[in-house]
Amino acid sequence: MDIIRIIVAILLPPLGVFLQEGLGKHFWINILLTLLGYLPGIVHALWIILKR
């Protein structure tokens, strides 16, 4: 399942964080980072998924 989350995090970072954490603070932080720049959103999403 982690491979699917990683692929989703690369394509749509907020969705990857949502699948891992739900609608918590990390999801909203990732929305903001993705709006500010796509790459920071990807890095944050991968960090959230891989830190587990």
C-alpha positions as CSV (number, residue, x, y, z in Angstrom):
1,M,0.0,0.0,0.0
2,D,2.9,2.4,0.6
3,I,3.9,2.2,-3.1
4,I,0.5,3.4,-4.1
5,R,0.6,6.2,-1.6
6,I,4.0,7.3,-2.8
7,I,2.8,7.3,-6.5
8,V,-0.3,9.3,-5.5
9,A,1.9,11.7,-3.4
10,I,4.0,12.4,-6.5
11,L,1.0,13.0,-8.7
12,L,-1.3,14.7,-6.2
13,P,0.5,15.5,-2.9
14,P,-2.6,16.5,-0.8
15,L,-4.3,13.2,-1.7
16,G,-1.3,11.2,-0.6
17,V,-1.3,13.0,2.7
18,F,-5.0,12.5,3.0
19,L,-4.7,8.8,2.5
20,Q,-2.0,8.6,5.2
21,E,-3.3,11.1,7.8
22,G,-6.9,12.1,7.0
23,L,-8.1,15.7,7.3
24,G,-5.7,16.7,9.9
25,K,-3.2,19.5,10.2
26,H,-0.7,17.8,7.8
27,F,-3.3,17.8,5.1
28,W,-3.9,21.5,5.3
29,I,-0.2,22.2,5.5
30,N,0.3,20.2,2.4
31,I,-2.5,22.0,0.5
32,L,-0.7,25.3,1.4
33,L,2.7,24.0,0.3
34,T,1.3,22.6,-2.9
35,L,-0.3,26.0,-3.7
36,L,3.0,27.8,-3.0
37,G,5.0,25.4,-5.1
38,Y,4.4,21.9,-6.4
39,L,7.8,20.5,-5.3
40,P,7.5,21.5,-1.6
41,G,4.1,19.8,-1.6
42,I,5.7,16.6,-3.0
43,V,8.5,16.7,-0.5
44,H,6.2,17.2,2.5
45,A,3.8,14.4,1.3
46,L,6.7,11.9,0.9
47,W,8.1,12.9,4.3
48,I,4.7,12.2,5.9
49,I,4.3,8.9,4.2
50,L,7.8,7.6,4.7
51,K,8.3,8.8,8.3
52,R,5.9,6.0,9.5
